[in-house]
Amino acid sequence: MVFNWFRRQFSHEQAAPSTEEQATTTPPEAEESTEAEIQSDASAEISADYLSFAKAAYKNIQQRQAQSESVAEPAPIESTTDEVISSESSEPEATSTEAIVSETPTDEIEPVVVADEPEPSLKLDSQVENVSEPPVTETESIVTEDEPTASQIEAEVVTEDEPTANETETSLETPAESLPFWARAEAERQARLERLKATAIEEPEPVLATTAETPQIADEASDFNLVFDEGFLWSAEILAAQGRKPEDVSIEEITWLKKLRQGLDKTRRNLVNQIKAIVGQGPLNQAAVLEIEALLLQADVGVEATDYIINALQERIKQEALPPEVAIAYLKEILRGMLERPLTSHNATFAPEKDTLNIWLMTGVNGAGKTTTIGKIAHIAQKSGYNCLIAAADTFRAAAVEQVKIWGSRSGVEVIANPGQNTDPAAVVFDAITAAQSRNIELLLIDTAGRLQNKKNLMDELSKIRRIVDKKAPYAKIESLLVLDATLGQNGLRQAEVFAQAAQLSGVVLTKLDGTAKGGVALAVVQQLNLPIRFIGAGEGVEDLRPFSSYEFVEALLSS
Ligand SMILES: Nc1nc2c(ncn2[C@@H]2O[C@H](COP(=O)(O)OP(=O)(O)OP(=O)(O)O)[C@@H](O)[C@H]2O)c(=O)[nH]1
């Protein structure tokens, strides 16, 4: 059974506790406890429950790792690592391509560099009108030279993929597998805690001890080191609060949540901690609300989103004094509500539909992380069991095509590109759709140019691509995603407005949340563009982009 990363979504009904519940951080489905019990030593019990959940999850992951090492890897670890080293020939290329990209400052987006499209759009349009006409034939299907197989990629990242039912069964020693822990009677729970205490956690094994020899891989692989630290505990708690079972928790999810929280660290320190300090001073009053307003504006949350948050807080404090925990819980509720509001007019889940052609147009200015995002989504798609293909339709810059190819190679996903420079991107798209149709591709990711000379050219090119897609694959599920660099804050939003007009956007990918204090821009994005955030990126590694969860984002933003 393949874990579908795309469908890993927070369910509001199941997981979102009410404000009051959050204030007491009562774990979900704890309704069997009496009020008195909750009042007395609820927090100690909850901590124990979460701790036991985390321990059980930790043990399960450990066992799965041990199993996958012994079953899937007949060769000793050393030889596996050697393989990884030898298959890593593309890594230096990746570095050099990124170096090329970084030579091109984002500022260059602004200057007008008029370069007419090489082919008159009329020619392409006529092709579209007569779909039976053979497409441009120069476009080549580029099969990656290295041809890293899915299993090689797997070897790179040490996954816990495909825990079969049998594996799951055998990996569990605790009775927690059949019932959620919070549903157990007090006596049973105590017994379990005792048992867990007895089976103290072993020190994490240095699974990737040879990482020094493989620097690039080491960076990614080390993300999967299993360490029972504070970050693990927090991540496990977030998963438990969403109704997950310990046996369902994977090291990848834990790693991602840790990364997300770490990525939002600067935002949290600069913005949220100050808000929490204000809220924690006592019941919210008008002066405190004004202080919060100033902080939000400074953190690029934007005027509209700030007004919304402040109004909501003021409305609430008119009705009742808000003690600190309730105020924080209410703030979380406001933020989650804002982030989820666009979902009333867009699909709540964002996953490619199986056994059909899904086409995702990726747009955004150069440097926003578009190519990287395509590579990461392709990786997720492969791992989640979708047939995936990439169209390198950013023909404006040769390096962009090369970069897509490298990412395709890393994910084992084929790339359709045109060997010529400045060729018609719509022709590449046409050929990519033809290839996708003949190969039963389920997800076609289209890279588009981000740096066009002016707004009109950009709009013309994007709408031309869109026309091709609509005409050639009218049955396909089409999404148009804008990749936005979070570090740009409000400036990024101005760019977004241009793309929103040109590309019929259906969602946003927010990249580079790591290392910026402007994580608050996520709120501005949804408020100003009314577009849902579909993915967030918090690092440069292939595993550092995941589907967006408003619950996890807000928890990470406001975690202590
Ligand atoms: N820290 C961090 N860096 C990122 C993230 N996403 C992308 N990057 C980096 O941002 C730089 C630009 O990313 P690209 O994917 O090349 O951006 P692009 O929009 O495709 O730009 P072009 O290739 O010029 O079209 C690269 O160095 C990426 O590694 C992220 O989530 N976090």
The ligand as a Gaussian input file, in Angstrom:
#p B3LYP/6-31G(d) Opt

LIG

0 1
 N       15.766000      27.551000       1.196000
 C       14.968000      27.203000       0.184000
 N       15.397000      27.356000      -1.070000
 C       14.568000      27.002000      -2.069000
 C       13.269000      26.497000      -1.823000
 N       12.693000      26.255000      -3.033000
 C       13.594000      26.595000      -3.959000
 N       14.727000      27.046000      -3.394000
 C       15.948000      27.529000      -4.050000
 O       15.642000      28.692000      -4.800000
 C       16.485000      28.769000      -5.921000
 C       15.652000      29.029000      -7.164000
 O       14.823000      27.910000      -7.366000
 P       14.370000      27.478000      -8.831000
 O       13.558000      26.254000      -8.696000
 O       15.515000      27.445000      -9.739000
 O       13.458000      28.704000      -9.215000
 P       12.691000      28.942000     -10.561000
 O       11.513000      29.725000     -10.209000
 O       12.441000      27.688000     -11.303000
 O       13.708000      29.780000     -11.402000
 P       14.268000      29.436000     -12.845000
 O       14.927000      28.093000     -12.764000
 O       15.230000      30.530000     -13.099000
 O       13.112000      29.439000     -13.762000
 C       17.262000      27.468000      -5.954000
 O       18.539000      27.688000      -5.430000
 C       16.481000      26.546000      -5.056000
 O       17.275000      25.575000      -4.447000
 C       12.830000      26.351000      -0.458000
 O       11.710000      25.942000      -0.133000
 N       13.729000      26.720000       0.498000

